[in-house]
Amino acid sequence: MSVGFGAGEGQLKVGQQTQHVLATGCRIESVTSPSASTLNVIWSSYSGATVYCLDLRVVNSTSIAPVVVMQDAPSTKRLIQGLKPGHDYIVTLKVFQYTNVVCTHFETTKTVVQPPTGVSINTTGKSTARVTWNTVSRVLLYQVAVSDNDKPNDQPVIRNTTTTTMDISDLEPCSRYTVGVSSLNGFLVPGEPSAVTYNTSTINPVTTVSAEYSCTSGLVTVTWDLVFGANLYRATATDGTGATLNCTSASTSCHITMLKCGEEYQVHVTAISDDCESISNVHSLFETVSCAPANPETSHDCSSNVIIFSWQPTNNTRYYVATAVDKSGKITECRTADSKCLFTNTGCAGALSYTVEAQGNTEETYNCTSSNNSCAITGVPCGEHLSVWIVASNDNCSTERVLGDVAQTVPCKPINASVTVDCSQDSARVNWITNIGVIFYVAVAEDDNGNVQSCNSIGTNCLIEDLRCGQNYTASVIGTNIKCNSSSSNQVSFMTAPCPPTNIEAFRDCDANHFLIVWQNHKPTGLYTATIVDKSGDQLNCTSNTVNYCKIGSLPCGRTYNVTVTYDNGNCQSTSTQITMDSVPCGPEDVMASVACVTGELTVTWNISVPTVNYTTIISRGMGQPLYCNSTETQCITEGLMCGSIYSVIAFSVTGTCFSLPSAEVTVHTLPCPPTNVTAMHTCASDPVPVSWVASDSAKYYTAVAVSGGSHRSQCMTNNTSCSLPGLLCGEVYTIGVSGVDDNCTGQLSDTVSLNTEPCSPSNVSSQRMCSAATAQVSWPPSANAVNYTLEAISSVQNLTCSSSSPNCTLSNLVCGQAYDILVTATDGTCVSNYSAPFRQNPVPCPPEDFSTSLMCGTNDATVSWNISSAVPLNYSVAAVPLVENISSVLCQTSSGSCRLIGLQCGETYNVSVKASSGNCSGQFSPPQTVETAPCPPQSLTAVTDCGTNSVLASWNASVGATSYAATVMGPNGFSETCSSSNLTCSVSGLQCASQYNATVKSQGNCSSSPRPCDPINVTSGLHCGSDAATVSWEAAARAVAYTVLAREDSSPHYTSCRSNTTSCQLNQLQCGKVYNLTVIAEDATCNSTGSISTILMTAPCSPSIQNSTLICGTNSSSLSWTPMADVRSYVVNATAPNGHTVSCSSATARCNLTDLLCSQTYMTTVIARGSQCDSVPGSSTNITTATQQSSVGLTLWDTSASWLM
């Protein structure tokens, strides 16, 4: 629950809980975005607030962390940093009274968009420039502001643009501009700008300015340095009131006159070009001569004999000099910074004597009298301060006592001076007892050469530093009161600590294993001790009191020592600066040497107790120059060892030029030398290849290796100088080398020789038949190393051979109908390879033998028939070629034993031949048979009756192909009379008068032009289900003596046919799933029917094949799919298990589910497609294995994770 209150805090008590209720009265007054990453928040003051909290969160974002700041009261504004540019923020103000939030208020605002980067300005003209910048993401508009820095009161020029460039113009020369580019947000509010400064056609200012003022002439000479491009300079002097004077010059100096007196001037120089001025930042100051004081006045106090001279002060005057001249010409000067001066002792009418009275701190009074202006007071002790009074007298009067300056006597000298050195080489402490009248003391030490060092103190001692070591000094102390010094105290002699030895050098004698340590600054007395210390603190030393060196021996190896020399004079010691020295390096231990069998490199390894920087190994074979191997590690690898040699190896550690003791010597055997004069003998077939060589040094036995280009490897080993390489591959080029072998390694390979092995048997033999020419082009990939090939082609009736140097050969005069086995061998001139694998070349199809041609005279179509003798299905082509050239040939094609030539022209003679083809291999045409088509029908028949003879004369034009003609006249009462003629007329007599007769004429030749048989009707077909045959039947046609059935697939040129002299015929080799057009042609002795009547035969569907089967888990069923077939009514799936269990399913689509399957069974599954007359043969079977059965007490489970096995 909540309760509202006014300004302030309220509490609502409910039960035992106290609930703080937020009050009103706090308010965010304003939120502005000075920059892209800041917000300036101002809020109203809240009475009683202790802390204000500002919570800033990006609107609708949880991925950006909130920014929370605390602000102690009473401050009510805060600049918040680190915000996201261009983001909407909710700013929440929370007012705390101690730990309770008493009031909140929020505002929504937006940070301005971040400014562009990469702002740059390039000059494009005398008064123009181009501003460019980088694109800011999600910013569509930019603002460019141009401000004239030299005219701060002018408003900047502001323009907006959507691009990242802007041209600015009308820029004034010699001006400084600030150009700022801002990003505008969606509310067209600009963000903070990215600003750059741009200067237009400026010239550089002068870099040095100096001013030299002449007091006598009252002018100043201003000088400066030259500026490139300037043709005039203006020097301006400005006084304290701002008034200016100037001069101009084209050189580097000019004079400024008319300067005021008593002024301090500041001088600037302006460089001027044709259109630009450049004022220098440097300047020079000078002061003019002071002005003469005005309104001088004097006053005289006779009682004091003082003349007071005063005047009006002038500007910039450090002090004044007032001059008084008495009657005698005596000049008295008074210097003062004030505007008046007091001239004393003016004589007061002339004093004749002076009395001086002085009184000290001991209350003793001292006096003296003098007629001049000084007198001496005697008997005054040292260190006394005196008050002095002076009285002037003449014969008439004395002046009042005038207090003079305080007088001091010389300070009393310090007493009991002493010196403490404490064995310091460069300082000593001087001690003394103070005395009166001294403000501070100065102690001085002087050596025998007059070199002086000092120190001062207000106490009783001080330390004199920068003394030289080993020097005798005399020290004393004086006191001073600033004005006077006391006499010196008693002198004290002392000596500084002895100088340390210098130029320390340590010489290492590696052979003797000792250090010789040498130093300079040697003293004839005292003791020198040289000390060496290693890192562990162990030290050794040697001493000398006579010479400037000593030796330290028996040094442990591999140590680094710090070396110092100490001098002891019996009282003090002094130690030199430290140097570093290494002892003799420790020698290598456990040296081992081995030769790498592959590379012949020598690897030497060792252990070292104290590692050093460098190591050297010496490898020697007792003659010739040794080999050296340098290393920074504890092993060294070198090459260049001579084969078949024994080397001795020793190792040294090296530090600088110092060698350790040598290691123990080890010996190593190098690789055996390679044999020489290697030869290899060429052999054929499987015989090994003998290799021989000349023996090499240090080899105990040998390895001969042959490596082919295909990386095949063969080797033999022997302790003699020859061996045979077994198993070399045919058709390879082997590189053969021999290596010597010892107990450890195989030496380097000898110079190699090459060996070409016998060619391999050719492979991948293929042939390209040119069936029409009874030839074949046989080819194969080339065999390596072969120079010639021999080919044999073997058939049951003929053997052919050919030879070629290239991997191909042409076989000619092939016998049709014969398959050839083709074998190829390769030879390199010495060896012959084995035969290639036999390649069976299919036969060239033979043309049919004893074919017959049956001409259908009525249509001039011809049916060509033959017997099929080939066991291989063939296609056949029949060609009818006319004997005249202007008539086209007629072709037909078929896969059966007959073919119909359609479109033969009447009255022509054709050569008819048949050829067979298999695939793309077409055999030769058979010898042709000549066929003459039926003569063309006669034309222009006319009949003329001869009334006197009761006869008629028929005449006609000649027809092509006719050898004779028969004219028939038919009339009433069954009258019919025929006459034959080889001419173009024929006469028929015995006609009755007044009767109507019809006359016809037909041409006769090899084929008569009599009427053709009728087409058979009622053609039907019946499939033989389960086979590729169908029976076609029809009704008998008039005048037909035989029939031919043609079955043609839609849009295909190929026919299937059968011939019968009854009214039915069986078609074979029909394809499944096809639609055939059936045509039955009737034949008589000379002609065929038209074949215009056809019917459709649809064969049985093709067998489907199961493509996928998937177990439907938990249902004891399987989903199957198969390839759909054309013209199918439905599908039936049958599945049979080994135990006899069968299941089935049917579907009109290519998918169905088998159910009620038993577990742990393998079902043989097939699919049958149902057609309109017959079903397909069952498709290829697929095995489906069901899941195994898992059981427990009282429960049967199906393993639903099983899948079908195909």
Summary of the structure (lengths in Angstrom):
residues: 1206
radius of gyration: 69.5
end to end distance: 72.8
largest distance: 229.7
contacts: 3776
relative contact order: 0.03
helix: 0%
strand: 51%
